[in-house]
Amino acid sequence: MTKKDKITQVSERIGRALGKADKQAHLHARKLTAASKVTKEELQEIAKHVDALKKQLAKTTQRLKKALTA
């Protein structure tokens, strides 16, 4: 009987350790998901700014060409 008790104790310890590790992995995965969403939104904002700057540059080059030819 004592061997069974020791085996069950050891298996319970192993199960607890696995449960804790699984919980930590789940928490880290949640944090990573949240961070990736924020990063995606920031990248979209940066892309909008880049597009606006491209338009502004195109208008400025047109104005400059007109000024140089006139």
N, C-alpha and C positions, 0 to 999 in steps of 0.2 A: 503494500500500500504506500509506503513512503516514497518509492520510486515514482509511482503515479503522481503523487502530490508534487514531487519536485519537477516532474515533467510538465505538469499543468502550470506550475508557478513560472517555469521558464517560458512556456508558450504564452502565458499571459503577459510577461515582460516583453517578449518579442512583439506581440500584438499591440501593446501600448506604444512601443517605440515606432512601429510602422504607422499607427494611427497618428501620432504626433508629426511624423515626417510627412504624411499625406496632408495633414492640416496645413502645415507650413508651405508645402508646395502649392496648395490651393490658394492660400492667401497671397503668395508671391505672383501666381498666375493672374489673380484679380487685379493686383496693383499694376502689373505689366499691361493688362488690357486697358485699364483706365489711362495709363500713361500713353499708350499707343493712340487712343482716341484723341487725347489732347494734342499730341504731335501731328496727327492727321489734320486736325482743324487749323493748327498753326501753319502747316505747309500750304493749305488751301488759301489762307490769308496772304501768305508770302507770294503765292502764284498770282493772286489778284493784283498785288502791288507791282509785281514784275510786268504784268500785262499793261497796267496803267502807265508805267514808265516807258514801255515800248511805244505806246501810242504817243506819249509826250515827245519822245525822241523823234518819231517819224514827223510829227508836226513841226518840230524845231528844224529838222533838216530841210523840210520843204520851204520854210520861211527863209532859211539861210541861202538856199539855192536861188530863190527869187530875189533876195537882196543882192547877191553876187552878180546875177545876170542883168539886173536893172541899172 
